[in-house]
Amino acid sequence: MKAIRVNNFGPPEVLLLEEVPAPAPGAGQVLVTVKAVGVNPVDTYLRSGLYRPDLKLPYTPGQDAAGIIAAIGPEVRHRAVGQRVYIARSLSGTYAEQVLCKEFQTQPLPQGISFAQGAAIGVPYGAAYRALFQRAGAKAGETVLVHGASGGVGIAALQLARAAGLRVIGTAGSAPGRALVLAQGAHHVLDHRAAGYLDQLPELTCGKGVDVILEMLANVNLDRDLNVLATGGRAVVIGSRGTVVIDPRTAMGREASILGMTLFNASEKELASMHAA
């Protein structure tokens, strides 16, 4: 079969289309014929060697995909050949014609959802769910600020937060992005390119501050985030592209928490709860 392979860390040019042996499913594993693949920022970080430089070369990139089960191994209980599924992580990488997965890394894909839509579920919705509920412990009635709410994880977080009864304030840097955020159900949207845009939050929260912040670019925003958190507020770092200096006293005064997050640390049980939601 054909697969995209990375033999050396580097720029996009290191991605090579190669012939590789088709994997065979073992116990508790399924083989999926890929119909659509999700491309996520983490794929580029891994390829460049900036994230998890211990990753064994060569490898096939990709976390997300959707397709049809082509074969199942022994001890597979809840999947069948011919079943439509989406993939959230795999054993062999999703940039390929076929992907080997543990059974729990696949989820049923309803007929009303396209393969392209299914391939966009795993990382965006998994990251949003983990940040909101498994790390921040967000609850109905709380207010969440979603930085970069027009992006993949941002839209997912907005939808999940609204469904769980949270009040959502999103940010976006363009007029089309802000329109999208409102269309997806945000109660308010802010222009994060405007100077002092966070100064609007005291009025929007009746002086309380926000309970949860989902931070996509911590090196730019984290120090300012601490100033707009409510007492007991939580800022979850989903992404960062550098270092940041903060004043710990700001966090102390609010008894605020700064929480890191990565899907790579999610247990099988946590992954199951994400996709059950």
N, C-alpha and C positions, 0 to 999 in steps of 0.2 A: 504494500500500500504506500501511498505518498503521505509525507508529513513534513512540516516545517521544523528544521533542526537548528539548534544553536551549538556550535562547536567551540566558540570562543566568545567571551563577553565583549560587548562593544555596541556600536551604533546599529541602526536598522539593517545595514548591509550584511551583518553577520547572520541574518535569517536566511537559510538555504532550504530549497525544496529538494528533498531526497527520497529515495526508495528505502523503506525499512520493513522488516518482517511484521506481519499482522499479529498482534498479541492474541493469546488464547486464554479464556477466563478460567481461573482456578476456583477453589472453594470459596463461596460467598462473593464471587465476582461476576460482573456482567460485561459484555462487549457491546458497544454502541456504535452504529453507523451514523456518522455526523451529518446533519443537514444544515446547521448554522453554528457559528462560533462567536462567542463574546470576546471583545478585546477591551482590556482594562488597563489603567495606568500601572498597576502592579506588574503587569507583564513586561512593560518597558523598564521598570526598575530592576527586575530580575535579569533581564537580557543585558543590561548595561553593567551588571556586577555591583551596583551600588547597594543593593538589598540582598541579603543572604549570599554573600560571596562564596560561602561554602557549598553552594549548589553544585552538584556533580555534573560535569560536562562529559559528553554532549547530552542535551536534553531537548524534549519537545515542549514548547511553551504552551500557555493557555490554562485558565482555571474554569471557564464557563463554556457550555455548548448545549445543543439540543439535538435530538435525533431519535432513531428507532433501535430498539434492542435487537441485535443480530444473533447473540448466543448468550447462554447463562451457564455458570458452573454449578457444581454440586453445592447443596446447602443454601441456595438462593430461595427465599421463601415468598417474596412479595413482588417479584418481577417476572415477566414472561417474554418470550421471543415475539417480536412484532409490536411490542408496547411502545408508545410515544413517551419520551422522558426528557427532562432537562437535567443537566449535569452541573453540580456545584463541587468542584475539585475532582481530581481523578488520580489514577495511578500512573498514567502514561503521558498526560498532556493533551490538550484539546485541539491544538492546531494540526489536525490529522484527519484522514478519511475515516478511521475507526479509533475508538478510545476505550481503554480498559479502566473499569471503575469498581470499587467496592459497592455492594448493593446500596448501602446507605448514602452514597454519593450521588445517586440518581433519585429523581422524584417524578411522579406521574405528571405528564403534560396534558391538560384538558384539550379536547378537540377544538374548542373555541379560541385557543391561544396558538399563534403561529410559532414555527420553529425559531424564527428570528426574535420574537418576543421572549420565548423560553430561554434563549441563549443570553438574554440580558437580565436574568433573575439572580443568579448565584452570588456574584461579588457585590453588586449594588445593593440588593435587598438584604443579603446576609450581613454586610457591613453596617447598614443602617439599623437593622434589628439588633445586632450585637451591641452597637453603640448606645442606642436608646434604652433598651430593656435589660440586657445582660450586664452592661457596664454602668450606665447611669441610673438604672432602676426607675425610669420615668413612669409617672402615674397619671391617670385621668385627672384633669383639672389643672395640671401644671403647665407652665409656659416654656416652650423650647425655641431657641434661636438656632436656625440652620444656616450656617455660612455656606455660600456657593450652592444655594438651593435649586438652581437650574441645571446642575450637573446630574450624573447618573445616581450617585449615592444620595445627593440632595433631594432629588425628586422622590426617590424611594423612602427616605426619611420623612419627608413631608406627608406622603400618603399613609405611611404606617402610624405616624403621630396623630394625624387626624382621625384615623380609624380607631385609635386607642383613647380618644377623647381629650387630647392635649390641645392647647392653644399654640398656634404655630406662627412664628415670625421668620421670614426667609430673607436672604439677601441675594442679589444678582447684580452683575456689572453692566448689563445692557438692557435697553428698553424691551426687546423681544424676550430676553431672559426673565425680566420682571413680570411681563405679561403671562409667560408660561407658569411662573410660580403662583401667581394669583389664580390662574385657570385650574391649577392642580389643587387648590383649596386653602392656600395660606391665608391667615386672617390679615396679615400685613406683610408688605415687602419693602425692603430698603435697598437703596443704591449703594453698594459697597465701594464704589469709586468716588463717592461724594465725601468731601472733607467733613469730619465730625458726624458721620451718619449714625454712630452708636448713641449720640446724644439724644436721639429720639426715644430711646428705650425707657427712661424713667416715666415719660408721659404714657407710653403704650402699656406699661405694666403698673400704672397707678403708684409709681415710686418704689415698688417692691424689687424690681430687677427680674431677670429670667432665671428659672429653676435649672434649666439644662442648656448647654451650648454644645452643638456639634461643630467641631473645628476642623476644616479641611486644609487650612494653611496656617499652622500654629506659629511658624517663624514670623509671620506678619501680624497676627491678631491676638496671640495668647495673652500678652501683657494687658491689652485693652479689654479682653474678655473678662478678666478678673474684676474689673471695675463695674461691670454691669450685671454680675451674678447676684442673685438673691442670697440671703443668709441660708447656708446649707446647700448652695448651688453646686452643680457639677459641670465641669468642662471636659468633654471627651475629645482627645486628639486622634483624629482619623487620618490626617495627612500633615506633612511638614516638609519643607525643602531647605532647611537650614537651622541655625540656632536662634535662640531668643533670650532676652534678659527680662526677668520679672521681678517685682517687689514682693517677697513672701509675706510681708505685713498685710498686703491687700487681701491675700487668701486667708490669713489668720483672722482678720477682722470680720470676715464673712463666714468663717468656718467652711470655706469652699474646698472642693476637691478637684484635682487635675488627674484625669484618668487616661491612660494609654489604651490603645485597642489594636488588635490585629486578628484577622480571621484565622491565621495559621495556628493560633493558640486555642481555638475553639475545640472542645472535646466532641466526641461522637454524640453524646447526649445533648450538648448545646446546639450542635448542628441540626439534630433532629427537631429540637424545639423551634429553631428558626424557621424551618421549612414547613413544619406543621402549622405555623401561624399564617 
